[in-house]
Amino acid sequence: MAAKFEVYTDKNDKFRFRLKAGNGEIIATGEAYETKDACLKGVESVKTNAPDARIESLDA
């Protein structure tokens, strides 16, 4: 099973997304969006901007 984004409505009727790994485990979540279109743009932003993102450790 491949990784997938799931778009859903939370208890406050806001749109959110989560990224699930191939094994079904949630590995990332998005913020709350007012519209589904904005949420889908958030998904596209992650897909576009994160492939080469570096990791920064903010603790010692």
Distance bins in CASP14 RR format, pairs under 12 A and 6 or more apart:
PFRMAT RR
TARGET T0000
AUTHOR 0000-0000-0000
RMODE 2
METHOD distances of the structure
MODEL  1
1 20 0 0 0 0 1 0 0 0 0 0 0
1 21 0 0 0 0 1 0 0 0 0 0 0
1 22 1 0 1 0 0 0 0 0 0 0 0
1 23 1 0 0 1 0 0 0 0 0 0 0
1 24 1 0 0 1 0 0 0 0 0 0 0
1 25 0 0 0 0 0 1 0 0 0 0 0
2 19 0 0 0 0 0 1 0 0 0 0 0
2 20 0 0 0 0 1 0 0 0 0 0 0
2 21 0 0 0 0 1 0 0 0 0 0 0
2 22 1 0 0 1 0 0 0 0 0 0 0
2 23 0 0 0 0 0 1 0 0 0 0 0
2 24 0 0 0 0 0 1 0 0 0 0 0
3 18 0 0 0 0 0 1 0 0 0 0 0
3 19 1 0 0 1 0 0 0 0 0 0 0
3 20 1 0 0 1 0 0 0 0 0 0 0
3 21 1 0 1 0 0 0 0 0 0 0 0
3 22 1 0 1 0 0 0 0 0 0 0 0
3 23 0 0 0 0 1 0 0 0 0 0 0
3 24 0 0 0 0 1 0 0 0 0 0 0
3 25 0 0 0 0 1 0 0 0 0 0 0
3 26 0 0 0 0 0 1 0 0 0 0 0
3 27 1 0 0 1 0 0 0 0 0 0 0
3 28 0 0 0 0 1 0 0 0 0 0 0
3 46 0 0 0 0 0 1 0 0 0 0 0
3 47 0 0 0 0 0 1 0 0 0 0 0
4 17 0 0 0 0 0 1 0 0 0 0 0
4 18 0 0 0 0 1 0 0 0 0 0 0
4 19 1 0 0 1 0 0 0 0 0 0 0
4 20 1 0 1 0 0 0 0 0 0 0 0
4 21 0 0 0 0 1 0 0 0 0 0 0
4 22 1 0 0 1 0 0 0 0 0 0 0
4 23 0 0 0 0 0 1 0 0 0 0 0
4 24 0 0 0 0 1 0 0 0 0 0 0
4 25 0 0 0 0 0 1 0 0 0 0 0
4 26 0 0 0 0 0 1 0 0 0 0 0
4 27 0 0 0 0 0 1 0 0 0 0 0
4 28 0 0 0 0 0 1 0 0 0 0 0
4 43 0 0 0 0 0 1 0 0 0 0 0
4 47 0 0 0 0 0 1 0 0 0 0 0
5 16 0 0 0 0 0 1 0 0 0 0 0
5 17 1 0 1 0 0 0 0 0 0 0 0
5 18 1 0 0 1 0 0 0 0 0 0 0
5 19 1 0 1 0 0 0 0 0 0 0 0
5 20 1 0 0 1 0 0 0 0 0 0 0
5 21 0 0 0 0 0 1 0 0 0 0 0
5 22 0 0 0 0 0 1 0 0 0 0 0
5 26 0 0 0 0 0 1 0 0 0 0 0
5 27 0 0 0 0 0 1 0 0 0 0 0
5 28 0 0 0 0 1 0 0 0 0 0 0
5 29 0 0 0 0 0 1 0 0 0 0 0
5 30 0 0 0 0 1 0 0 0 0 0 0
5 39 0 0 0 0 1 0 0 0 0 0 0
5 40 0 0 0 0 1 0 0 0 0 0 0
5 42 0 0 0 0 1 0 0 0 0 0 0
5 43 1 0 1 0 0 0 0 0 0 0 0
5 44 0 0 0 0 1 0 0 0 0 0 0
5 45 0 0 0 0 0 1 0 0 0 0 0
5 46 0 0 0 0 1 0 0 0 0 0 0
5 47 0 0 0 0 1 0 0 0 0 0 0
6 15 0 0 0 0 0 1 0 0 0 0 0
6 16 0 0 0 0 1 0 0 0 0 0 0
6 17 1 0 0 1 0 0 0 0 0 0 0
6 18 1 0 1 0 0 0 0 0 0 0 0
6 19 1 0 0 1 0 0 0 0 0 0 0
6 20 1 0 0 1 0 0 0 0 0 0 0
6 21 0 0 0 0 0 1 0 0 0 0 0
6 24 0 0 0 0 1 0 0 0 0 0 0
6 26 0 0 0 0 1 0 0 0 0 0 0
6 27 0 0 0 0 0 1 0 0 0 0 0
6 28 0 0 0 0 0 1 0 0 0 0 0
6 29 0 0 0 0 1 0 0 0 0 0 0
6 30 0 0 0 0 0 1 0 0 0 0 0
6 39 0 0 0 0 0 1 0 0 0 0 0
6 40 0 0 0 0 0 1 0 0 0 0 0
6 43 0 0 0 0 1 0 0 0 0 0 0
7 14 0 0 0 0 0 1 0 0 0 0 0
7 15 1 0 0 1 0 0 0 0 0 0 0
7 16 1 0 0 1 0 0 0 0 0 0 0
7 17 1 0 1 0 0 0 0 0 0 0 0
7 18 0 0 0 0 1 0 0 0 0 0 0
7 19 0 0 0 0 0 1 0 0 0 0 0
7 20 0 0 0 0 0 1 0 0 0 0 0
7 29 0 0 0 0 0 1 0 0 0 0 0
7 30 0 0 0 0 1 0 0 0 0 0 0
7 33 0 0 0 0 1 0 0 0 0 0 0
7 35 0 0 0 0 0 1 0 0 0 0 0
7 36 1 0 0 1 0 0 0 0 0 0 0
7 37 0 0 0 0 0 1 0 0 0 0 0
7 38 0 0 0 0 0 1 0 0 0 0 0
7 39 1 0 1 0 0 0 0 0 0 0 0
7 40 1 0 0 1 0 0 0 0 0 0 0
7 41 0 0 0 0 0 1 0 0 0 0 0
7 42 0 0 0 0 1 0 0 0 0 0 0
7 43 1 0 0 1 0 0 0 0 0 0 0
7 44 0 0 0 0 0 1 0 0 0 0 0
8 14 0 0 0 0 1 0 0 0 0 0 0
8 15 1 0 0 1 0 0 0 0 0 0 0
8 16 1 0 1 0 0 0 0 0 0 0 0
8 17 1 0 0 1 0 0 0 0 0 0 0
8 18 1 0 0 1 0 0 0 0 0 0 0
8 20 0 0 0 0 0 1 0 0 0 0 0
8 26 0 0 0 0 0 1 0 0 0 0 0
8 29 0 0 0 0 0 1 0 0 0 0 0
8 30 0 0 0 0 0 1 0 0 0 0 0
8 32 0 0 0 0 0 1 0 0 0 0 0
8 33 0 0 0 0 0 1 0 0 0 0 0
8 36 0 0 0 0 1 0 0 0 0 0 0
8 39 0 0 0 0 1 0 0 0 0 0 0
8 43 0 0 0 0 0 1 0 0 0 0 0
9 15 1 0 1 0 0 0 0 0 0 0 0
9 16 1 0 0 1 0 0 0 0 0 0 0
9 17 0 0 0 0 0 1 0 0 0 0 0
9 32 0 0 0 0 1 0 0 0 0 0 0
9 33 0 0 0 0 0 1 0 0 0 0 0
9 34 0 0 0 0 0 1 0 0 0 0 0
9 35 0 0 0 0 0 1 0 0 0 0 0
9 36 0 0 0 0 1 0 0 0 0 0 0
9 39 0 0 0 0 1 0 0 0 0 0 0
10 16 1 0 1 0 0 0 0 0 0 0 0
10 17 0 0 0 0 0 1 0 0 0 0 0
10 18 0 0 0 0 0 1 0 0 0 0 0
10 29 0 0 0 0 0 1 0 0 0 0 0
10 30 0 0 0 0 0 1 0 0 0 0 0
10 31 0 0 0 0 0 1 0 0 0 0 0
10 32 1 0 0 1 0 0 0 0 0 0 0
10 33 0 0 0 0 1 0 0 0 0 0 0
10 34 0 0 0 0 0 1 0 0 0 0 0
10 39 0 0 0 0 0 1 0 0 0 0 0
11 32 0 0 0 0 0 1 0 0 0 0 0
12 32 1 0 0 1 0 0 0 0 0 0 0
12 33 0 0 0 0 0 1 0 0 0 0 0
12 34 0 0 0 0 0 1 0 0 0 0 0
13 32 0 0 0 0 1 0 0 0 0 0 0
13 33 0 0 0 0 0 1 0 0 0 0 0
13 34 0 0 0 0 1 0 0 0 0 0 0
13 35 0 0 0 0 0 1 0 0 0 0 0
13 36 0 0 0 0 0 1 0 0 0 0 0
14 30 0 0 0 0 0 1 0 0 0 0 0
14 31 0 0 0 0 1 0 0 0 0 0 0
14 32 1 1 0 0 0 0 0 0 0 0 0
14 33 1 0 0 1 0 0 0 0 0 0 0
14 34 1 0 0 1 0 0 0 0 0 0 0
14 35 0 0 0 0 1 0 0 0 0 0 0
14 36 0 0 0 0 0 1 0 0 0 0 0
14 38 0 0 0 0 1 0 0 0 0 0 0
14 39 0 0 0 0 1 0 0 0 0 0 0
15 30 0 0 0 0 1 0 0 0 0 0 0
15 31 0 0 0 0 1 0 0 0 0 0 0
15 32 1 0 0 1 0 0 0 0 0 0 0
15 33 1 0 1 0 0 0 0 0 0 0 0
15 34 1 0 0 1 0 0 0 0 0 0 0
15 35 1 0 0 1 0 0 0 0 0 0 0
15 36 1 0 1 0 0 0 0 0 0 0 0
15 37 0 0 0 0 1 0 0 0 0 0 0
15 38 1 0 0 1 0 0 0 0 0 0 0
15 39 1 1 0 0 0 0 0 0 0 0 0
15 40 0 0 0 0 1 0 0 0 0 0 0
15 41 0 0 0 0 0 1 0 0 0 0 0
15 42 0 0 0 0 1 0 0 0 0 0 0
15 43 0 0 0 0 0 1 0 0 0 0 0
16 26 0 0 0 0 0 1 0 0 0 0 0
16 28 0 0 0 0 0 1 0 0 0 0 0
16 29 1 0 0 1 0 0 0 0 0 0 0
16 30 1 0 1 0 0 0 0 0 0 0 0
16 31 1 0 0 1 0 0 0 0 0 0 0
16 32 1 0 1 0 0 0 0 0 0 0 0
16 33 1 0 0 1 0 0 0 0 0 0 0
16 34 0 0 0 0 0 1 0 0 0 0 0
16 35 0 0 0 0 0 1 0 0 0 0 0
16 36 0 0 0 0 0 1 0 0 0 0 0
16 38 0 0 0 0 0 1 0 0 0 0 0
16 39 1 0 0 1 0 0 0 0 0 0 0
16 40 0 0 0 0 0 1 0 0 0 0 0
16 42 0 0 0 0 0 1 0 0 0 0 0
16 43 0 0 0 0 0 1 0 0 0 0 0
17 26 0 0 0 0 0 1 0 0 0 0 0
17 27 0 0 0 0 0 1 0 0 0 0 0
17 28 0 0 0 0 1 0 0 0 0 0 0
17 29 1 0 0 1 0 0 0 0 0 0 0
17 30 1 0 1 0 0 0 0 0 0 0 0
17 31 0 0 0 0 1 0 0 0 0 0 0
17 32 0 0 0 0 0 1 0 0 0 0 0
17 33 0 0 0 0 1 0 0 0 0 0 0
17 36 0 0 0 0 1 0 0 0 0 0 0
17 38 0 0 0 0 0 1 0 0 0 0 0
17 39 1 0 1 0 0 0 0 0 0 0 0
17 40 0 0 0 0 1 0 0 0 0 0 0
17 41 0 0 0 0 0 1 0 0 0 0 0
17 42 1 0 0 1 0 0 0 0 0 0 0
17 43 1 0 1 0 0 0 0 0 0 0 0
17 44 0 0 0 0 0 1 0 0 0 0 0
17 45 0 0 0 0 0 1 0 0 0 0 0
17 46 0 0 0 0 1 0 0 0 0 0 0
17 47 0 0 0 0 0 1 0 0 0 0 0
18 24 0 0 0 0 0 1 0 0 0 0 0
18 25 0 0 0 0 0 1 0 0 0 0 0
18 26 1 0 1 0 0 0 0 0 0 0 0
18 27 0 0 0 0 1 0 0 0 0 0 0
18 28 1 0 0 1 0 0 0 0 0 0 0
18 29 1 0 1 0 0 0 0 0 0 0 0
18 30 1 0 0 1 0 0 0 0 0 0 0
18 31 0 0 0 0 0 1 0 0 0 0 0
18 39 0 0 0 0 0 1 0 0 0 0 0
18 43 0 0 0 0 1 0 0 0 0 0 0
18 46 0 0 0 0 0 1 0 0 0 0 0
19 25 0 0 0 0 1 0 0 0 0 0 0
19 26 1 0 0 1 0 0 0 0 0 0 0
19 27 1 0 1 0 0 0 0 0 0 0 0
19 28 1 0 1 0 0 0 0 0 0 0 0
19 29 1 0 0 1 0 0 0 0 0 0 0
19 30 0 0 0 0 1 0 0 0 0 0 0
19 42 0 0 0 0 0 1 0 0 0 0 0
19 43 0 0 0 0 1 0 0 0 0 0 0
19 46 1 0 0 1 0 0 0 0 0 0 0
19 47 0 0 0 0 1 0 0 0 0 0 0
19 50 0 0 0 0 1 0 0 0 0 0 0
20 26 1 0 1 0 0 0 0 0 0 0 0
20 27 1 0 0 1 0 0 0 0 0 0 0
20 28 0 0 0 0 1 0 0 0 0 0 0
20 29 0 0 0 0 0 1 0 0 0 0 0
21 27 1 0 1 0 0 0 0 0 0 0 0
21 28 0 0 0 0 1 0 0 0 0 0 0
27 46 0 0 0 0 0 1 0 0 0 0 0
27 50 0 0 0 0 0 1 0 0 0 0 0
28 42 0 0 0 0 0 1 0 0 0 0 0
28 43 0 0 0 0 0 1 0 0 0 0 0
28 46 1 0 0 1 0 0 0 0 0 0 0
28 47 0 0 0 0 0 1 0 0 0 0 0
28 50 0 0 0 0 1 0 0 0 0 0 0
28 53 0 0 0 0 0 1 0 0 0 0 0
29 39 0 0 0 0 0 1 0 0 0 0 0
29 42 0 0 0 0 0 1 0 0 0 0 0
29 43 0 0 0 0 0 1 0 0 0 0 0
29 46 0 0 0 0 0 1 0 0 0 0 0
30 38 0 0 0 0 0 1 0 0 0 0 0
30 39 0 0 0 0 1 0 0 0 0 0 0
30 40 0 0 0 0 0 1 0 0 0 0 0
30 41 0 0 0 0 0 1 0 0 0 0 0
30 42 1 0 0 1 0 0 0 0 0 0 0
30 43 0 0 0 0 1 0 0 0 0 0 0
30 45 0 0 0 0 0 1 0 0 0 0 0
30 46 0 0 0 0 1 0 0 0 0 0 0
31 38 0 0 0 0 1 0 0 0 0 0 0
31 39 0 0 0 0 1 0 0 0 0 0 0
31 41 0 0 0 0 0 1 0 0 0 0 0
31 42 0 0 0 0 1 0 0 0 0 0 0
31 43 0 0 0 0 0 1 0 0 0 0 0
31 45 0 0 0 0 0 1 0 0 0 0 0
31 46 0 0 0 0 0 1 0 0 0 0 0
32 38 0 0 0 0 1 0 0 0 0 0 0
32 39 0 0 0 0 1 0 0 0 0 0 0
32 42 0 0 0 0 0 1 0 0 0 0 0
33 39 1 0 1 0 0 0 0 0 0 0 0
33 40 0 0 0 0 1 0 0 0 0 0 0
33 41 0 0 0 0 1 0 0 0 0 0 0
33 42 1 0 0 1 0 0 0 0 0 0 0
33 43 0 0 0 0 1 0 0 0 0 0 0
33 45 0 0 0 0 0 1 0 0 0 0 0
34 41 0 0 0 0 0 1 0 0 0 0 0
35 41 0 0 0 0 1 0 0 0 0 0 0
35 42 0 0 0 0 0 1 0 0 0 0 0
36 42 0 0 0 0 0 1 0 0 0 0 0
36 43 0 0 0 0 0 1 0 0 0 0 0
37 43 0 0 0 0 0 1 0 0 0 0 0
37 44 0 0 0 0 0 1 0 0 0 0 0
38 44 0 0 0 0 0 1 0 0 0 0 0
38 45 0 0 0 0 0 1 0 0 0 0 0
39 45 0 0 0 0 0 1 0 0 0 0 0
39 46 0 0 0 0 0 1 0 0 0 0 0
40 46 0 0 0 0 0 1 0 0 0 0 0
40 47 0 0 0 0 0 1 0 0 0 0 0
41 47 0 0 0 0 0 1 0 0 0 0 0
41 48 0 0 0 0 0 1 0 0 0 0 0
41 49 0 0 0 0 0 1 0 0 0 0 0
42 48 0 0 0 0 1 0 0 0 0 0 0
42 49 0 0 0 0 1 0 0 0 0 0 0
42 50 0 0 0 0 0 1 0 0 0 0 0
43 49 0 0 0 0 0 1 0 0 0 0 0
43 50 0 0 0 0 0 1 0 0 0 0 0
44 50 0 0 0 0 0 1 0 0 0 0 0
45 51 0 0 0 0 0 1 0 0 0 0 0
45 53 0 0 0 0 0 1 0 0 0 0 0
46 53 0 0 0 0 1 0 0 0 0 0 0
47 53 0 0 0 0 0 1 0 0 0 0 0
END
